[in-house]
Amino acid sequence: MASLMNLHICCNAAVSRAQHSSASSDAGRPVLLAVPFGRPTATSAAPHRRRVPPLPHVMEVETSPAPALEPAVSTDFDFRGYMLEKAAVVDCALDAAVPLAHPYRIHEAMRYSLLAGGKRVRPVLCLAACEVAGGADAWAMPAAVSLEMIHTMSLIHDDLPCMDDDDLRRGRPSCHRAFDEATAVLAGDALLALAFGHLANPASYPTDRSVPPDRIVRAVGELSRCVGSEGLVAGQVADLEATGVGAPVTLDHLEFIHLHKTAALLEASVVLGAIVGGASDDQIERLRKYARSIGLLFQVVDDILDVTKSSEELGKTAGKDLASDKTTYPKLLGLDESKEFAVKLLKAATEQLAGFDPIKAAPLLHLANYIAYRQK
């Protein structure tokens, strides 16, 4: 009971800080403006033991002019405030889910990567999908936390020398650089195991049984499929096999990579939120199509940013794909056609939300737009 009370106090304080940040953003500093895509064209040393890594700063959310193709949404919707508030509550829940415990070094490594900030797109998508299905944040928070644990695991492992070999993540040394390779591997393994345990544990949910056990079981099965050898892992393997090969990678193969490596976890985020929120099978499938479109969109934009932004702007190593001879959308299609493809994916995603309550769907509409126009 004491731990739940502490979590409640922590979350209230985090939301208060986020709301203050949102309210003062225009007065205290310039609004971050994203540059929209152009028109479509025809063509460190390991930390000391028992050191608690600092909690992340409140995330920044870029805003941008709405593209002409975006469906009309309420101008009263405060997307910046929504993202800040949800991310703050998620951060608090993550902090509570992974306390510093014995053995300290592995928990330090887990917390180092998990609490390093980030945009929290996946857990916020989960909460928003639950909301559009008629559910409450408390119903989806266990899934949101689990998704961010798995996302963090994938980043830790992706940065390893045997994978993408990257020394920088979220603006600071990657886990294997801050600690060591063995600890990073184990930290990722521990986060993966904890994610499923947290999602399946009845104690993670409200005591009024507002989330029936059959929904939890279905969510566990969905998450397993999306991150295993049929999902994220399949995409990572295909990506490694396609890196540095002499033969050109086809567009179909590139799409397979990113529908699995990137889109699968975004799909899980939306679908898990819909499941625990009580969505119908038809609603779940429409939200699944929305998620696959924004998942592929996320990767197309990532590829574009990799060749148009600096490491300082991205918070990770820029130009890494080009240096490792990895096939990307700009490499295969060119920069202009990659931007055109992104516009088409954004349109496909937003069309799937047409049948939902426009007020409840506003966060998902704005999240799709945010993914399209993000700057890092």
JOLINTA-V97843 format. One record per backbone hydrogen bond with DSSP energy under -1.0 kcal/mol. NH is the residue of the N-H (numbers start at 1). CO is the residue of the C=O. Records with the same first field share a line. If there is no record, write none. Layout:
NH: CO + CO
//
This chain:
5: 1
6: 2
7: 3
8: 4
9: 5
10: 6
11: 7
12: 8
13: 9
14: 10
15: 11
16: 12
17: 13
18: 14
19: 15
20: 16
21: 17
22: 18
23: 19
24: 20
28: 24
29: 25
34: 63
51: 48
63: 32
70: 67
77: 74
79: 77
82: 78
83: 79
84: 80
85: 81
86: 82
87: 83
88: 84
89: 85
90: 86
91: 87
92: 88
93: 89
94: 90
95: 91
96: 92
97: 93
98: 94
107: 103
108: 104
109: 105
110: 106
111: 107
112: 108
113: 109
114: 110
115: 111
116: 113
124: 120
125: 121
126: 122
127: 123
128: 124
129: 125
130: 126
131: 127
132: 128
133: 129
134: 131
135: 130
140: 136
141: 137
144: 140
145: 141
146: 142
147: 143
148: 144
149: 145
150: 146
151: 147
152: 148
153: 149
154: 150
155: 151
156: 152
157: 153
158: 154
159: 155
163: 160
164: 158
165: 160
166: 159
169: 172
171: 315
172: 169
174: 167
177: 174
178: 174
179: 175
184: 180
185: 181
186: 182
187: 183
188: 184
189: 185
190: 186
191: 187
192: 188
193: 189
194: 190
195: 191
196: 192
197: 193
198: 194
199: 195
200: 196
201: 197
204: 201
205: 202
209: 206
216: 212
217: 213
218: 214
219: 215
220: 216
221: 217
222: 218
223: 219
224: 220
225: 221
226: 222
227: 223
228: 224
231: 228
232: 226
233: 228
234: 228
235: 231
236: 232
237: 233
238: 234
239: 235
240: 236
241: 237
242: 238
244: 325
254: 250
255: 251
256: 252
257: 253
258: 254
259: 255
260: 256
261: 257
262: 258
263: 258
266: 262
267: 263
268: 264
269: 265
270: 266
271: 267
272: 268
273: 269
274: 270
275: 271
276: 272
277: 273
278: 275
279: 274
284: 280
285: 281
286: 282
287: 283
288: 284
289: 285
290: 286
291: 287
292: 288
293: 289
294: 290
295: 291
296: 292
297: 293
298: 294
299: 295
300: 296
301: 297
302: 298
303: 299
304: 300
305: 301
306: 302
309: 305
314: 310
315: 311
319: 306
323: 319
324: 320
325: 322
326: 321
332: 328
333: 329
334: 330
338: 334
339: 335
340: 336
341: 337
342: 338
343: 339
344: 340
345: 341
346: 342
347: 343
348: 344
349: 345
350: 346
351: 347
353: 350
354: 351
356: 353
361: 357
365: 361
366: 362
367: 363
368: 364
369: 365
370: 366
371: 367
372: 368
373: 369
//
